[in-house]
Amino acid sequence: MLERYGHGGDLRTAEEAFGIPAQQFVDFSSNMNPLGPPSGVKKALHAYADMIDQYPDPAVRGLRSKLAQRHNIDEQSIVVGNGAAELIDLIVRALQPELTTLAIPCFDEYGDAVRKIGGAVYEIKLAAENHFEWIINAEDVCAAAAAGSLFILGSPNNPTGQLVDPSHIRSLLSMGAYVVVDEAFMDFVPDESRLSLIQEATQHERLFVIRSMTKFYSIPGIRLGYIVGMPRSLSVLRRLQVPWSVNSLAQLIGESVLEDSEFEERSIRWLQQERPWLTAQLEDIGFVVNPSAANYLLLRIPKSAGLSASMLQLEMGKRGVLIRDASRFSGLDHTYIRVAIKLREQNVQLVAAFKQCLQPNETHGVK
Ligand SMILES: Cc1ncc(COP(=O)(O)O)c(C=O)c1O
């Protein structure tokens, strides 16, 4: 099981499972931008050598100022964290919700963070027939949006790739709920300014938006994310956060990647081209591909293949290709996998490996 520690991209576990050196895998199990990191990261790494003997800025002022400019919001509306993962944990600890509603399937960390503080989770199941779109019945929403309860949702959602229309979030707020929108993959969306709730989060005391910098800029090792909300609502988070949670290298790299607008434009162009191409290739070999606004695709394995998600993951792993067994997401069964979208050459490799595994006469040799 490659998700032994709960996530994709675990090359060390893959190395142990398949006896192939970590660097030789083509990794479709975590969703990094294959064009990254931007070239400025190397310069930041060199500059860092002279800073390692100093404490990081505890208030992350340089990076907050750049983020504030980018989103046209006040610096006081931003708290930077050690990856979006830290901020999911932190906002749940700050809000201490008794009841949290999740529309499943969604990122596991939401439920985990809530259970860690002893909160209850109410799950609403999104329907495969509707491509896992945020279509939930009014009774479910009203029951869950009772004043004081918390909704955590991803837009685009992981693993489905579906965006949530901002009007749905506004209606939850109007019913009195607290809402945390995880926009970890929003940088990949061309009309981000219409679909992101960052601006509104600075005006509404029950709305918070979390962003990750690790996916779009391909810097998962450095851990960087931020949360946007009203300054007054964010003060509890600041109090709960471990001092110097964001190290100085992460701050420096964060500032440098935000200066590279050419990288951003190139990344959007790449995805606009590669997503429809890969979707068509995968549909050709029998997968049902969920429509996605992000840089990954949720796939349903064709029945004729006679393979479960874990079996297919094993077969692909033996061939040096890592995919995500999506049956581990609550709300999905053993027929689902998730793959990242990469460069054309790697995508071709993915399709070729799938073709080998899905051949009816293939002996799969599952141990
Ligand atoms: C939807 C979603 N939110 C948050 C995170 C955490 O991101 P980070 O690397 O910034 O901690 C992930 C990581 O996979 C994710 O998929």
The ligand as an SDF file (V2000), in Angstrom:
LIG
                    3D

 16 16  0  0  0  0  0  0  0  0999 V2000
   -6.5260   19.6660   -1.4050 C   0  0  0  0  0  0  0  0  0  0  0  0
   -5.2340   19.7940   -0.6810 C   0  0  0  0  0  0  0  0  0  0  0  0
   -5.1330   20.7310    0.2720 N   0  0  0  0  0  0  0  0  0  0  0  0
   -3.9930   20.8930    0.9650 C   0  0  0  0  0  0  0  0  0  0  0  0
   -2.8880   20.1020    0.7270 C   0  0  0  0  0  0  0  0  0  0  0  0
   -1.6250   20.3180    1.5230 C   0  0  0  0  0  0  0  0  0  0  0  0
   -0.7470   21.1010    0.7650 O   0  0  0  0  0  0  0  0  0  0  0  0
    0.6590   21.5680    1.3150 P   0  0  0  0  0  0  0  0  0  0  0  0
    1.7000   20.8090    0.5800 O   0  0  0  0  0  0  0  0  0  0  0  0
    0.7270   23.0360    1.0120 O   0  0  0  0  0  0  0  0  0  0  0  0
    0.6810   21.3010    2.7830 O   0  0  0  0  0  0  0  0  0  0  0  0
   -2.9570   19.1010   -0.2420 C   0  0  0  0  0  0  0  0  0  0  0  0
   -1.8060   18.2180   -0.4920 C   0  0  0  0  0  0  0  0  0  0  0  0
   -1.8700   17.2740   -1.2280 O   0  0  0  0  0  0  0  0  0  0  0  0
   -4.1610   18.9600   -0.9740 C   0  0  0  0  0  0  0  0  0  0  0  0
   -4.2920   18.0290   -1.9220 O   0  0  0  0  0  0  0  0  0  0  0  0
  1  2  1  0
  2  3  1  0
  2 15  2  0
  3  4  2  0
  4  5  1  0
  5  6  1  0
  5 12  2  0
  6  7  1  0
  7  8  1  0
  8  9  2  0
  8 10  1  0
  8 11  1  0
 12 13  1  0
 12 15  1  0
 13 14  2  0
 15 16  1  0
M  END
$$$$
